[in-house]
Every structure is written in C-alpha cells, then in structure tokens.
Amino acid sequence: MRLNSLCEKEEIAVLKKQVKTLKCVMYGGMCLLAVGITVAATSIQDVTDGIKAKEFKLIDDKGATLAILGPSAEGNGGLVVFNKDEKITAIIGAGPDGGIVGLRNKSGQNAAILTAVPDGGQLMTFNTKNGTPGISIGSSSDGGSLSIFNENGKRTFDAAQQQEEN
C-alpha cells in the first residue's frame, strides 16, 4: 500500500503541475483576447473630421523648418515651403483678389510670381541677380499684355491686346 500511495502522490503532483500550467495558458490567452478586443474596438472608432490648429509647421529630423501652413498677416491662408538651408523657395496663398504663387531660387530671391486679379491673371519673372522684372504676361477683361524688361528693369518691349468695341 505504501508503494501505491507514493505513486498516487507523484501522480497528484504531476496533475497539480499540469493544472497550474493550464491555468497560466488560460490566463495568458484571456489577456491576449482582451488586448485584441481593445485594439479592434479602438480601430473601428469614428475618424475625426479634421485636425484644427492656427498653424502647422513641418520640420526635419534636425528641427529645421521645411514648410509652414497658416494664416498671413492679413488673415488669408498660405503655405510657405523652405529648402534644406531654410530659405523660402515657394509660397502659395490667398491674396485680396485671389490666389498667389511665388517661386524663389535656392538663395531665396524672387524668380516668378503668378497672381490672380479680379478679371484675369498675371505672371512675372525676375532677374535674380538684382531683383528687377524680366517678363510680365497678363490677361484681363481688356485683353492680354506682354512686357519684356532689360537687365536694369527698364521696359524694352510692350505689347497689349485691347478689346475691340462693337
């Protein structure tokens, strides 16, 4: 009987160990299930309609500004884009008469500006050595125009198409 009771004790010990292991597996599985349900519930929540801020600033890994999206001093919206040297290279914004697009060279000097006017638009390019105008092209309800400037900014050619009266 003694041998029998020793074997029974060993079997009970093995069974207790198996039950303990099974409990750990069950608790672990329940925890994974709870985490899974939480992640699933979070991912099916409604997406926000938008992010609101007065200004957004995009920076690189070193903290240098790459772009700013925000209001102008006049209260219109705009986007300013910078190169890696933090020089402004592009501007897109709203002006008093409509949209404005400005392009600058890598040194930050004006190269071209495209603007909307009440009844048309205008494109002006610049000599980036001295900032003087190079070419101006425009259109309005009166017709189109083209002006060419020399290296000193003096107008050397001017052509305009005026609207004919009936």
Buried (B, 14 or more C-beta within 10 A) or exposed (E): EEEEEEEEEEEEEEEEEEEEEEEEEEEEEEEEEEEEEEEEEEEEEEEEEEEEEEEEEEEEEEEEBBEBBEEBEEEEEBBBBBBEEEEBBBBBBBBEEEEBBBBBBEEBBBBBBBBBBEEBBBBBBBBBEEEBBBBBBBBBEEEBBEBBBEEEEEEEEEEEEEEEEE
